[in-house]
Amino acid sequence: MFCAMVKSVLTCLALAAGLAFSPLSPARAESPYASVITAEILPGWETARGTQMVGLRLKLAPEWKTYWRAPGDAGIPPRFEWSGSENLRSADLFWPRPEVIYQNGMRTIAYKHEVVLPIELTPQKPGAPITLNGVVELGVCLDICMPMELALHADLPAAPEPAPIRAALAQRPVPGYQAGVGDVICSATPLPDGLRLTTRITVPPLGGKEVAVVELADPSIWVAEAEVSRRGNELTAVTDLVPANAAPFALDRSGVRITLLSDSRAIDIQGCVGG
């Protein structure tokens, strides 16, 4: 049904441990690093649109973590490549609510223990089988961090395992319009090396410590950890944006994405307006 293989591990880590890694060592091979994470494709169901829902299940060793799509300053963002697949036009990922983890004075956005990432596959030829061949580059961390490359394969459709995929879909952040979010107003102030973005969001308290994660449509622009404050039903998030050329730039407000996280809730906000 699936295969997962570790193709690369941080070279200096391997040398420090006195271990030699085969370029295609199985993820469940007998080494202290290959046992950190396993992966499998969970077959799901065909949707009314003719797409195929599947899930990527990642299981981590105790206390290890892997990262959300915006991992924070100390994390490694996951990357997905599906070009080796057959009859596949596109693959759209859905991200369950992650954890906010503080360790050694740094904040990361991550998953521990186990996570299922739902994936919606759109075939080139509706109704025909899909052969999924993918490569996932991700980071896993405990006291040390290792980049890994997992090779995935699945022939679809197959015997469905819908329950964990549906559970993961139910854990996605709630869209802002469903969560009682009102005005989302952002202003940009030029800095010598970029912009300072201040966003004011009308939203009831999420409960507990609130975190705002800001993403831009252009992934090459570095986004600092946002400072969050609240007054009544207005949450303010302030962050710095630094492009590759370290200069002020024109901000596309429609491409600003803000995820609000607390211990029990998550809200996904798409775009903001000037003010």
Secondary structure, DSSP 8 states (H G I E B T S, - for coil): ---EEE----HHHHHHHT----TTEETTSSSTTTTSEEEEEEEEEE-TTS-EEEEEEEEE-TT-EEE-SS--TT----EEE-TT-BS-SEEEE-----EEEEETTEEEEEEESEEEEEEEEE-SSTTS-EEEEEEEEEEEESSSEEEEEEEEEEEES-S--HHHHHHHHHTS-EEGGGTT---EEEEEEEETTEEEEEEEEE----SSS-EEEEE-S-TTSEE---EEEEETTEEEEEEEEE-TT-S-----GGG-EEEEE-SS-EEEEE--EE-
